[in-house]
Amino acid sequence: MNHLTAILPLAALLSALPSCQSYYGQTIVRQTDGLSLLNTTLSNVNDKTTADAAALEVDRYGTLLMQDIRGLLAHGKPNLLELYLLKNSYRDSNLKPMAKATLSQIFRLYGQGFYGSAALRQSFISQLSKL
């Protein structure tokens, strides 16, 4: 059996799973884009005014995260091929370093007392209570 005949059934199987592949891929893209915007917003916080404005982005990203978590749970348990595709999509994404950057910003803002912004502090508390 040559490599081409071994690859063709796998290619057919992969093409039969576009909804699963695109669902997980879309989730990773949404999370990557959301974290990127959140990190940009949080990194620009340097006073009460920018902290108050950032509260909206914290709420927006929290809503996006919860929607994606609910979607993943509703989508059901992925099969082995879907897990493989998801693992590769995640590995090829920037989610892990972006999540670390987000935590760094959160610690920075916490250390600064959220620059006196009750709105930003409450946004973080509200989003955490949803988990």
Secondary structure, DSSP 8 states (H G I E B T S, - for coil): --HHHHHHHHHHHHHT-HHHHHHHHHHHHHHHHHHHHHHHHHHT--SHHHHHHHHHHHHHHHHHHHHHHHHHHHH----HHHHHHHHHHHHHSSHHHHHHHHHHHHHHHHHTGGGG-HHHHHHHHHHHHH-
